[in-house]
Amino acid sequence: MTTAARALKVVDMSADWCRRQSLGGRMGQNRPRSGRRQPTSAGKKPTSKPKKQAWRRPLVWFGATGTAVLIGVVVNVLSTQAQRVVPPPSSATAGSGPSASNPLSSKGPPLQVLSEDPVDSAFLLTVAFPGKLILSKAQLGLLKPGSFPAYLYALGGYPVFLDTQLVVQNERDYPIQILNMSVVKSCHAPLAGTLFYEPPQGAIESVQVGFNLDSADTEAKVAKGPSVEVPPTDYFSKYTVSIKPHGKQVFNISAYTARYSCAFRYRFVILDGEKKTFQIIGNGNAPFKVDAMLLGTGRNPFSSYAAAYVVGNFGIAGDLSGFTRVDPKSFKF
Protein backbone atom coordinates (compact mmCIF):
# COMPACT_ATOMS: atom_id res chain seq x y z
CA MET A 1 0.00 0.00 0.00
CA THR A 2 1.46 3.27 -1.05
CA THR A 3 1.82 6.24 1.20
CA ALA A 4 -0.91 8.07 -0.63
CA ALA A 5 -3.32 5.20 -0.25
CA ARG A 6 -2.62 4.97 3.42
CA ALA A 7 -3.18 8.63 3.84
CA LEU A 8 -6.56 8.38 2.11
CA LYS A 9 -7.54 5.47 4.30
CA VAL A 10 -6.63 7.40 7.43
CA VAL A 11 -8.78 10.28 6.24
CA ASP A 12 -11.70 7.96 5.60
CA MET A 13 -11.32 6.34 8.98
CA SER A 14 -11.16 9.71 10.67
CA ALA A 15 -14.28 10.83 8.91
CA ASP A 16 -16.08 7.63 9.84
CA TRP A 17 -15.01 8.04 13.45
CA CYS A 18 -16.32 11.57 13.50
CA ARG A 19 -19.67 10.42 12.20
CA ARG A 20 -19.91 7.71 14.82
CA GLN A 21 -19.01 10.18 17.55
CA SER A 22 -21.65 12.56 16.31
CA LEU A 23 -24.29 9.88 16.24
CA GLY A 24 -23.25 8.61 19.59
CA GLY A 25 -23.54 12.09 21.09
CA ARG A 26 -27.04 12.55 19.75
CA MET A 27 -28.08 9.11 20.95
CA GLY A 28 -26.67 10.00 24.32
CA GLN A 29 -28.74 13.10 24.47
CA ASN A 30 -31.96 11.37 23.43
CA ARG A 31 -31.49 8.26 25.56
CA PRO A 32 -31.16 8.79 29.29
CA ARG A 33 -28.75 6.68 31.23
CA SER A 34 -30.37 3.71 32.87
CA GLY A 35 -28.79 4.39 36.22
CA ARG A 36 -30.33 7.81 36.73
CA ARG A 37 -33.89 8.86 37.58
CA GLN A 38 -35.37 11.38 35.23
CA PRO A 39 -37.16 14.38 36.80
CA THR A 40 -40.88 14.74 36.27
CA SER A 41 -42.23 17.25 33.80
CA ALA A 42 -43.77 19.27 36.64
CA GLY A 43 -40.41 19.88 38.25
CA LYS A 44 -38.54 20.48 35.07
CA LYS A 45 -37.64 24.09 34.38
CA PRO A 46 -38.90 25.33 31.04
CA THR A 47 -36.17 25.89 28.59
CA SER A 48 -36.11 29.17 26.72
CA LYS A 49 -36.49 29.12 22.99
CA PRO A 50 -33.29 29.51 21.07
CA LYS A 51 -32.69 33.13 20.19
CA LYS A 52 -33.12 34.13 16.61
CA GLN A 53 -30.08 35.43 14.91
CA ALA A 54 -29.97 39.16 15.10
CA TRP A 55 -29.34 39.68 11.41
CA ARG A 56 -32.69 38.14 10.47
CA ARG A 57 -34.84 40.66 12.41
CA PRO A 58 -34.05 43.69 10.26
CA LEU A 59 -34.62 41.57 7.21
CA VAL A 60 -38.10 40.48 8.36
CA TRP A 61 -38.99 44.07 9.40
CA PHE A 62 -37.78 45.46 6.15
CA GLY A 63 -39.80 42.90 4.29
CA ALA A 64 -43.02 43.84 6.11
CA THR A 65 -42.37 47.48 5.47
CA GLY A 66 -41.79 46.81 1.82
CA THR A 67 -45.07 44.94 1.63
CA ALA A 68 -46.98 47.84 3.26
CA VAL A 69 -45.42 50.34 0.87
CA LEU A 70 -46.29 48.15 -2.08
CA ILE A 71 -49.91 47.78 -0.93
CA GLY A 72 -50.20 51.56 -0.48
CA VAL A 73 -48.93 52.17 -4.01
CA VAL A 74 -51.37 49.65 -5.46
CA VAL A 75 -54.32 51.20 -3.58
CA ASN A 76 -53.39 54.69 -4.75
CA VAL A 77 -53.05 53.59 -8.35
CA LEU A 78 -56.37 51.75 -8.29
CA SER A 79 -58.12 54.70 -6.65
CA THR A 80 -56.81 57.07 -9.32
CA GLN A 81 -57.93 54.72 -12.08
CA ALA A 82 -61.38 54.39 -10.47
CA GLN A 83 -61.76 58.14 -10.47
CA ARG A 84 -60.93 58.23 -14.16
CA VAL A 85 -63.23 55.40 -15.15
CA VAL A 86 -66.35 56.10 -13.02
CA PRO A 87 -68.31 59.06 -14.50
CA PRO A 88 -69.85 61.73 -12.20
CA PRO A 89 -73.60 61.45 -11.51
CA SER A 90 -75.81 63.09 -14.10
CA SER A 91 -77.78 66.26 -13.31
CA ALA A 92 -81.01 64.27 -13.41
CA THR A 93 -79.64 61.97 -10.71
CA ALA A 94 -78.64 64.94 -8.58
CA GLY A 95 -82.14 66.39 -8.91
CA SER A 96 -81.07 69.66 -10.59
CA GLY A 97 -83.21 69.37 -13.69
CA PRO A 98 -86.37 67.82 -15.14
CA SER A 99 -86.60 64.07 -14.55
CA ALA A 100 -87.92 61.45 -16.92
CA SER A 101 -90.63 60.50 -14.43
CA ASN A 102 -91.88 64.10 -14.30
CA PRO A 103 -91.41 65.73 -17.72
CA LEU A 104 -93.31 68.87 -16.64
CA SER A 105 -90.88 69.74 -13.83
CA SER A 106 -88.94 72.84 -14.86
CA LYS A 107 -86.55 75.37 -13.45
CA GLY A 108 -87.36 79.04 -13.14
CA PRO A 109 -90.63 80.99 -13.38
CA PRO A 110 -92.97 80.28 -16.31
CA LEU A 111 -93.06 83.92 -17.49
CA GLN A 112 -90.19 86.08 -18.65
CA VAL A 113 -90.74 89.85 -18.74
CA LEU A 114 -89.65 91.21 -22.12
CA SER A 115 -90.61 94.86 -21.61
CA GLU A 116 -92.46 97.28 -19.33
CA ASP A 117 -93.31 100.56 -21.05
CA PRO A 118 -96.01 103.23 -20.71
CA VAL A 119 -99.09 102.69 -22.86
CA ASP A 120 -99.15 106.46 -23.35
CA SER A 121 -96.39 108.55 -21.74
CA ALA A 122 -98.72 111.60 -21.83
CA PHE A 123 -100.36 110.15 -18.73
CA LEU A 124 -97.06 110.00 -16.84
CA LEU A 125 -96.18 113.69 -17.04
CA THR A 126 -97.56 114.69 -13.64
CA VAL A 127 -95.24 113.56 -10.83
CA ALA A 128 -95.41 113.97 -7.02
CA PHE A 129 -92.70 113.81 -4.33
CA PRO A 130 -92.97 113.28 -0.58
CA GLY A 131 -90.80 116.29 0.32
CA LYS A 132 -90.15 119.82 -0.87
CA LEU A 133 -87.93 119.69 -3.95
CA ILE A 134 -86.25 122.82 -5.36
CA LEU A 135 -84.66 122.41 -8.81
CA SER A 136 -82.29 124.83 -10.52
CA LYS A 137 -82.85 126.20 -14.03
CA ALA A 138 -80.30 123.73 -15.34
CA GLN A 139 -82.18 120.83 -13.77
CA LEU A 140 -85.49 122.13 -15.05
CA GLY A 141 -83.89 122.28 -18.49
CA LEU A 142 -83.69 118.47 -18.42
CA LEU A 143 -87.49 118.31 -18.49
CA LYS A 144 -89.11 118.74 -21.90
CA PRO A 145 -92.88 119.29 -22.15
CA GLY A 146 -94.67 116.31 -23.61
CA SER A 147 -91.73 113.98 -23.00
CA PHE A 148 -91.49 111.21 -20.43
CA PRO A 149 -89.87 112.83 -17.35
CA ALA A 150 -87.29 110.10 -16.69
CA TYR A 151 -85.22 112.56 -14.63
CA LEU A 152 -88.05 113.01 -12.12
CA TYR A 153 -88.59 109.28 -11.75
CA ALA A 154 -84.88 108.80 -11.19
CA LEU A 155 -85.22 111.21 -8.24
CA GLY A 156 -87.93 108.98 -6.72
CA GLY A 157 -91.09 110.62 -8.02
CA TYR A 158 -94.53 108.97 -8.06
CA PRO A 159 -96.76 109.28 -11.16
CA VAL A 160 -100.27 110.55 -10.55
CA PHE A 161 -101.61 108.46 -13.44
CA LEU A 162 -100.11 105.08 -14.27
CA ASP A 163 -100.53 102.77 -17.21
CA THR A 164 -98.15 100.05 -18.30
CA GLN A 165 -97.77 97.88 -21.38
CA LEU A 166 -96.40 94.62 -20.02
CA VAL A 167 -95.01 92.10 -22.52
CA VAL A 168 -94.29 88.58 -21.23
CA GLN A 169 -93.12 85.34 -22.81
CA ASN A 170 -93.93 81.73 -21.95
CA GLU A 171 -90.66 80.01 -20.96
CA ARG A 172 -92.09 76.50 -21.18
CA ASP A 173 -92.08 73.95 -24.01
CA TYR A 174 -95.82 73.51 -23.51
CA PRO A 175 -98.79 75.93 -23.31
CA ILE A 176 -99.60 77.74 -20.07
CA GLN A 177 -102.75 79.59 -19.02
CA ILE A 178 -103.13 82.80 -17.00
CA LEU A 179 -105.94 82.03 -14.56
CA ASN A 180 -106.02 85.33 -12.68
CA MET A 181 -104.14 88.52 -11.92
CA SER A 182 -104.16 90.76 -8.85
CA VAL A 183 -102.02 93.35 -7.09
CA VAL A 184 -99.92 93.07 -3.94
CA LYS A 185 -99.99 96.63 -2.62
CA SER A 186 -98.80 98.86 0.20
CA CYS A 187 -100.65 102.17 0.48
CA HIS A 188 -100.51 105.24 2.72
CA ALA A 189 -101.62 108.89 2.71
CA PRO A 190 -101.02 110.85 -0.53
CA LEU A 191 -97.76 112.76 -0.98
CA ALA A 192 -97.89 116.47 -0.09
CA GLY A 193 -94.34 117.60 -0.84
CA THR A 194 -93.79 118.75 -4.44
CA LEU A 195 -95.95 118.44 -7.54
CA PHE A 196 -94.81 118.67 -11.16
CA TYR A 197 -98.01 119.20 -13.12
CA GLU A 198 -98.53 118.80 -16.84
CA PRO A 199 -102.06 118.00 -17.97
CA PRO A 200 -102.46 114.81 -20.03
CA GLN A 201 -103.40 115.02 -23.68
CA GLY A 202 -106.17 112.76 -25.04
CA ALA A 203 -107.37 109.53 -23.48
CA ILE A 204 -106.14 105.95 -23.37
CA GLU A 205 -108.47 103.57 -25.19
CA SER A 206 -106.17 100.55 -25.54
CA VAL A 207 -106.03 99.59 -21.86
CA GLN A 208 -107.49 96.12 -21.26
CA VAL A 209 -106.88 95.41 -17.55
CA GLY A 210 -107.56 97.86 -14.71
CA PHE A 211 -106.89 97.97 -10.97
CA ASN A 212 -108.66 100.28 -8.54
CA LEU A 213 -106.12 100.54 -5.71
CA ASP A 214 -108.71 102.23 -3.48
CA SER A 215 -110.78 99.04 -3.44
CA ALA A 216 -110.35 96.09 -1.13
CA ASP A 217 -110.82 93.89 -4.21
CA THR A 218 -107.31 93.48 -5.63
CA GLU A 219 -108.23 91.32 -8.67
CA ALA A 220 -108.00 92.52 -12.27
CA LYS A 221 -111.06 94.21 -13.77
CA VAL A 222 -112.11 94.97 -17.32
CA ALA A 223 -110.85 98.49 -18.09
CA LYS A 224 -112.64 101.18 -20.04
CA GLY A 225 -110.02 103.74 -20.92
CA PRO A 226 -107.88 104.63 -17.91
CA SER A 227 -110.47 103.34 -15.39
CA VAL A 228 -112.40 100.15 -14.78
CA GLU A 229 -115.94 99.55 -15.94
CA VAL A 230 -118.83 100.47 -13.70
CA PRO A 231 -119.99 98.16 -12.31
CA PRO A 232 -116.62 96.39 -12.31
CA THR A 233 -116.27 93.06 -14.11
CA ASP A 234 -113.57 90.52 -13.29
CA TYR A 235 -111.31 90.37 -16.33
CA PHE A 236 -110.41 86.68 -16.13
CA SER A 237 -114.02 85.61 -15.63
CA LYS A 238 -114.74 87.14 -19.02
CA TYR A 239 -111.54 86.34 -20.93
CA THR A 240 -109.23 83.33 -21.20
CA VAL A 241 -105.51 84.01 -21.69
CA SER A 242 -103.49 81.05 -23.00
CA ILE A 243 -99.90 81.42 -24.16
CA LYS A 244 -98.35 79.00 -26.63
CA PRO A 245 -94.93 77.42 -25.97
CA HIS A 246 -92.41 80.30 -26.02
CA GLY A 247 -95.22 82.59 -27.20
CA LYS A 248 -95.66 86.25 -26.21
CA GLN A 249 -98.58 88.06 -24.56
CA VAL A 250 -99.21 91.81 -24.23
CA PHE A 251 -101.13 93.29 -21.28
CA ASN A 252 -102.15 96.99 -21.33
CA ILE A 253 -102.75 97.76 -17.65
CA SER A 254 -103.87 100.79 -15.69
CA ALA A 255 -103.65 101.23 -11.92
CA TYR A 256 -105.09 104.29 -10.25
CA THR A 257 -106.01 105.71 -6.87
CA ALA A 258 -107.91 108.81 -5.78
CA ARG A 259 -107.17 108.44 -2.06
CA TYR A 260 -103.70 106.96 -1.46
CA SER A 261 -100.07 106.75 -2.42
CA CYS A 262 -99.30 103.13 -3.32
CA ALA A 263 -96.40 100.85 -4.18
CA PHE A 264 -97.44 97.52 -5.70
CA ARG A 265 -96.56 94.53 -7.83
CA TYR A 266 -98.66 92.31 -10.07
CA ARG A 267 -99.40 88.74 -8.96
CA PHE A 268 -100.10 86.21 -11.72
CA VAL A 269 -101.89 82.89 -11.11
CA ILE A 270 -100.66 80.47 -13.79
CA LEU A 271 -101.65 76.95 -14.78
CA ASP A 272 -98.17 75.55 -15.44
CA GLY A 273 -98.67 72.09 -16.91
CA GLU A 274 -100.73 70.27 -14.30
CA LYS A 275 -99.95 72.55 -11.36
CA LYS A 276 -101.03 76.02 -10.29
CA THR A 277 -98.17 78.43 -9.65
CA PHE A 278 -97.82 82.11 -8.69
CA GLN A 279 -95.45 84.71 -10.08
CA ILE A 280 -94.87 88.26 -8.84
CA ILE A 281 -93.87 90.90 -11.42
CA GLY A 282 -92.76 94.40 -10.50
CA ASN A 283 -91.16 97.36 -12.22
CA GLY A 284 -87.87 95.54 -12.70
CA ASN A 285 -86.55 94.87 -9.20
CA ALA A 286 -88.66 97.71 -7.73
CA PRO A 287 -92.41 98.01 -7.25
CA PHE A 288 -94.68 100.11 -9.43
CA LYS A 289 -95.77 103.39 -7.80
CA VAL A 290 -98.73 105.71 -8.19
CA ASP A 291 -100.01 108.67 -6.16
CA ALA A 292 -103.35 110.42 -5.78
CA MET A 293 -103.16 114.14 -6.54
CA LEU A 294 -104.33 116.25 -3.60
CA LEU A 295 -107.17 118.66 -4.21
CA GLY A 296 -106.89 122.37 -3.43
CA THR A 297 -109.59 124.89 -2.65
CA GLY A 298 -111.67 126.65 -5.26
CA ARG A 299 -109.53 127.90 -8.12
CA ASN A 300 -106.38 127.18 -6.12
CA PRO A 301 -105.64 123.55 -7.18
CA PHE A 302 -102.18 123.07 -5.62
CA SER A 303 -102.63 124.68 -2.22
CA SER A 304 -102.05 121.34 -0.41
CA TYR A 305 -98.43 121.07 -1.68
CA ALA A 306 -95.26 122.62 -0.32
CA ALA A 307 -93.88 123.34 -3.82
CA ALA A 308 -95.28 123.19 -7.34
CA TYR A 309 -94.02 123.36 -10.93
CA VAL A 310 -96.43 123.74 -13.86
CA VAL A 311 -96.34 123.65 -17.63
CA GLY A 312 -99.20 124.49 -20.02
CA ASN A 313 -101.58 127.32 -20.84
CA PHE A 314 -101.69 129.00 -17.44
CA GLY A 315 -100.84 132.54 -18.57
CA ILE A 316 -97.25 132.27 -17.31
CA ALA A 317 -94.62 133.77 -19.58
CA GLY A 318 -92.46 131.10 -21.16
CA ASP A 319 -94.35 128.23 -19.55
CA LEU A 320 -94.88 126.46 -22.88
CA SER A 321 -91.12 125.83 -23.17
CA GLY A 322 -90.83 123.99 -19.88
CA PHE A 323 -91.69 123.77 -16.20
CA THR A 324 -91.95 126.93 -14.14
CA ARG A 325 -91.95 127.08 -10.35
CA VAL A 326 -95.08 128.67 -8.86
CA ASP A 327 -96.34 129.47 -5.37
CA PRO A 328 -98.78 126.62 -4.64
CA LYS A 329 -100.67 128.71 -2.07
CA SER A 330 -101.47 131.61 -4.43
CA PHE A 331 -101.45 130.00 -7.88
CA LYS A 332 -104.86 129.95 -9.58
CA PHE A 333 -106.18 128.75 -12.90
C-alpha positions in Angstrom: 0.0 0.0 0.0 1.5 3.3 -1.0 1.8 6.2 1.2 -0.9 8.1 -0.6 -3.3 5.2 -0.3 -2.6 5.0 3.4 -3.2 8.6 3.8 -6.6 8.4 2.1 -7.5 5.5 4.3 -6.6 7.4 7.4 -8.8 10.3 6.2 -11.7 8.0 5.6 -11.3 6.3 9.0 -11.2 9.7 10.7 -14.3 10.8 8.9 -16.1 7.6 9.8 -15.0 8.0 13.5 -16.3 11.6 13.5 -19.7 10.4 12.2 -19.9 7.7 14.8 -19.0 10.2 17.5 -21.7 12.6 16.3 -24.3 9.9 16.2 -23.3 8.6 19.6 -23.5 12.1 21.1 -27.0 12.6 19.8 -28.1 9.1 20.9 -26.7 10.0 24.3 -28.7 13.1 24.5 -32.0 11.4 23.4 -31.5 8.3 25.6 -31.2 8.8 29.3 -28.8 6.7 31.2 -30.4 3.7 32.9 -28.8 4.4 36.2 -30.3 7.8 36.7 -33.9 8.9 37.6 -35.4 11.4 35.2 -37.2 14.4 36.8 -40.9 14.7 36.3 -42.2 17.3 33.8 -43.8 19.3 36.6 -40.4 19.9 38.3 -38.5 20.5 35.1 -37.6 24.1 34.4 -38.9 25.3 31.0 -36.2 25.9 28.6 -36.1 29.2 26.7 -36.5 29.1 23.0 -33.3 29.5 21.1 -32.7 33.1 20.2 -33.1 34.1 16.6 -30.1 35.4 14.9 -30.0 39.2 15.1 -29.3 39.7 11.4 -32.7 38.1 10.5 -34.8 40.7 12.4 -34.0 43.7 10.3 -34.6 41.6 7.2 -38.1 40.5 8.4 -39.0 44.1 9.4 -37.8 45.5 6.1 -39.8 42.9 4.3 -43.0 43.8 6.1 -42.4 47.5 5.5 -41.8 46.8 1.8 -45.1 44.9 1.6 -47.0 47.8 3.3 -45.4 50.3 0.9 -46.3 48.2 -2.1 -49.9 47.8 -0.9 -50.2 51.6 -0.5 -48.9 52.2 -4.0 -51.4 49.7 -5.5 -54.3 51.2 -3.6 -53.4 54.7 -4.8 -53.1 53.6 -8.3 -56.4 51.7 -8.3 -58.1 54.7 -6.6 -56.8 57.1 -9.3 -57.9 54.7 -12.1 -61.4 54.4 -10.5 -61.8 58.1 -10.5 -60.9 58.2 -14.2 -63.2 55.4 -15.1 -66.4 56.1 -13.0 -68.3 59.1 -14.5 -69.8 61.7 -12.2 -73.6 61.4 -11.5 -75.8 63.1 -14.1 -77.8 66.3 -13.3 -81.0 64.3 -13.4 -79.6 62.0 -10.7 -78.6 64.9 -8.6 -82.1 66.4 -8.9 -81.1 69.7 -10.6 -83.2 69.4 -13.7 -86.4 67.8 -15.1 -86.6 64.1 -14.6 -87.9 61.4 -16.9 -90.6 60.5 -14.4 -91.9 64.1 -14.3 -91.4 65.7 -17.7 -93.3 68.9 -16.6 -90.9 69.7 -13.8 -88.9 72.8 -14.9 -86.5 75.4 -13.5 -87.4 79.0 -13.1 -90.6 81.0 -13.4 -93.0 80.3 -16.3 -93.1 83.9 -17.5 -90.2 86.1 -18.6 -90.7 89.8 -18.7 -89.7 91.2 -22.1 -90.6 94.9 -21.6 -92.5 97.3 -19.3 -93.3 100.6 -21.1 -96.0 103.2 -20.7 -99.1 102.7 -22.9 -99.2 106.5 -23.4 -96.4 108.5 -21.7 -98.7 111.6 -21.8 -100.4 110.1 -18.7 -97.1 110.0 -16.8 -96.2 113.7 -17.0 -97.6 114.7 -13.6 -95.2 113.6 -10.8 -95.4 114.0 -7.0 -92.7 113.8 -4.3 -93.0 113.3 -0.6 -90.8 116.3 0.3 -90.1 119.8 -0.9 -87.9 119.7 -4.0 -86.3 122.8 -5.4 -84.7 122.4 -8.8 -82.3 124.8 -10.5 -82.8 126.2 -14.0 -80.3 123.7 -15.3 -82.2 120.8 -13.8 -85.5 122.1 -15.1 -83.9 122.3 -18.5 -83.7 118.5 -18.4 -87.5 118.3 -18.5 -89.1 118.7 -21.9 -92.9 119.3 -22.1 -94.7 116.3 -23.6 -91.7 114.0 -23.0 -91.5 111.2 -20.4 -89.9 112.8 -17.3 -87.3 110.1 -16.7 -85.2 112.6 -14.6 -88.1 113.0 -12.1 -88.6 109.3 -11.8 -84.9 108.8 -11.2 -85.2 111.2 -8.2 -87.9 109.0 -6.7 -91.1 110.6 -8.0 -94.5 109.0 -8.1 -96.8 109.3 -11.2 -100.3 110.6 -10.5 -101.6 108.5 -13.4 -100.1 105.1 -14.3 -100.5 102.8 -17.2 -98.1 100.0 -18.3 -97.8 97.9 -21.4 -96.4 94.6 -20.0 -95.0 92.1 -22.5 -94.3 88.6 -21.2 -93.1 85.3 -22.8 -93.9 81.7 -21.9 -90.7 80.0 -21.0 -92.1 76.5 -21.2 -92.1 74.0 -24.0 -95.8 73.5 -23.5 -98.8 75.9 -23.3 -99.6 77.7 -20.1 -102.8 79.6 -19.0 -103.1 82.8 -17.0 -105.9 82.0 -14.6 -106.0 85.3 -12.7 -104.1 88.5 -11.9 -104.2 90.8 -8.8 -102.0 93.3 -7.1 -99.9 93.1 -3.9 -100.0 96.6 -2.6 -98.8 98.9 0.2 -100.6 102.2 0.5 -100.5 105.2 2.7 -101.6 108.9 2.7 -101.0 110.9 -0.5 -97.8 112.8 -1.0 -97.9 116.5 -0.1 -94.3 117.6 -0.8 -93.8 118.7 -4.4 -96.0 118.4 -7.5 -94.8 118.7 -11.2 -98.0 119.2 -13.1 -98.5 118.8 -16.8 -102.1 118.0 -18.0 -102.5 114.8 -20.0 -103.4 115.0 -23.7 -106.2 112.8 -25.0 -107.4 109.5 -23.5 -106.1 105.9 -23.4 -108.5 103.6 -25.2 -106.2 100.5 -25.5 -106.0 99.6 -21.9 -107.5 96.1 -21.3 -106.9 95.4 -17.6 -107.6 97.9 -14.7 -106.9 98.0 -11.0 -108.7 100.3 -8.5 -106.1 100.5 -5.7 -108.7 102.2 -3.5 -110.8 99.0 -3.4 -110.3 96.1 -1.1 -110.8 93.9 -4.2 -107.3 93.5 -5.6 -108.2 91.3 -8.7 -108.0 92.5 -12.3 -111.1 94.2 -13.8 -112.1 95.0 -17.3 -110.8 98.5 -18.1 -112.6 101.2 -20.0 -110.0 103.7 -20.9 -107.9 104.6 -17.9 -110.5 103.3 -15.4 -112.4 100.1 -14.8 -115.9 99.6 -15.9 -118.8 100.5 -13.7 -120.0 98.2 -12.3 -116.6 96.4 -12.3 -116.3 93.1 -14.1 -113.6 90.5 -13.3 -111.3 90.4 -16.3 -110.4 86.7 -16.1 -114.0 85.6 -15.6 -114.7 87.1 -19.0 -111.5 86.3 -20.9 -109.2 83.3 -21.2 -105.5 84.0 -21.7 -103.5 81.0 -23.0 -99.9 81.4 -24.2 -98.4 79.0 -26.6 -94.9 77.4 -26.0 -92.4 80.3 -26.0 -95.2 82.6 -27.2 -95.7 86.2 -26.2 -98.6 88.1 -24.6 -99.2 91.8 -24.2 -101.1 93.3 -21.3 -102.1 97.0 -21.3 -102.8 97.8 -17.7 -103.9 100.8 -15.7 -103.7 101.2 -11.9 -105.1 104.3 -10.2 -106.0 105.7 -6.9 -107.9 108.8 -5.8 -107.2 108.4 -2.1 -103.7 107.0 -1.5 -100.1 106.8 -2.4 -99.3 103.1 -3.3 -96.4 100.8 -4.2 -97.4 97.5 -5.7 -96.6 94.5 -7.8 -98.7 92.3 -10.1 -99.4 88.7 -9.0 -100.1 86.2 -11.7 -101.9 82.9 -11.1 -100.7 80.5 -13.8 -101.6 76.9 -14.8 -98.2 75.5 -15.4 -98.7 72.1 -16.9 -100.7 70.3 -14.3 -100.0 72.5 -11.4 -101.0 76.0 -10.3 -98.2 78.4 -9.7 -97.8 82.1 -8.7 -95.4 84.7 -10.1 -94.9 88.3 -8.8 -93.9 90.9 -11.4 -92.8 94.4 -10.5 -91.2 97.4 -12.2 -87.9 95.5 -12.7 -86.5 94.9 -9.2 -88.7 97.7 -7.7 -92.4 98.0 -7.2 -94.7 100.1 -9.4 -95.8 103.4 -7.8 -98.7 105.7 -8.2 -100.0 108.7 -6.2 -103.3 110.4 -5.8 -103.2 114.1 -6.5 -104.3 116.2 -3.6 -107.2 118.7 -4.2 -106.9 122.4 -3.4 -109.6 124.9 -2.7 -111.7 126.6 -5.3 -109.5 127.9 -8.1 -106.4 127.2 -6.1 -105.6 123.6 -7.2 -102.2 123.1 -5.6 -102.6 124.7 -2.2 -102.1 121.3 -0.4 -98.4 121.1 -1.7 -95.3 122.6 -0.3 -93.9 123.3 -3.8 -95.3 123.2 -7.3 -94.0 123.4 -10.9 -96.4 123.7 -13.9 -96.3 123.7 -17.6 -99.2 124.5 -20.0 -101.6 127.3 -20.8 -101.7 129.0 -17.4 -100.8 132.5 -18.6 -97.3 132.3 -17.3 -94.6 133.8 -19.6 -92.5 131.1 -21.2 -94.3 128.2 -19.5 -94.9 126.5 -22.9 -91.1 125.8 -23.2 -90.8 124.0 -19.9 -91.7 123.8 -16.2 -92.0 126.9 -14.1 -92.0 127.1 -10.4 -95.1 128.7 -8.9 -96.3 129.5 -5.4 -98.8 126.6 -4.6 -100.7 128.7 -2.1 -101.5 131.6 -4.4 -101.5 130.0 -7.9 -104.9 129.9 -9.6 -106.2 128.8 -12.9 
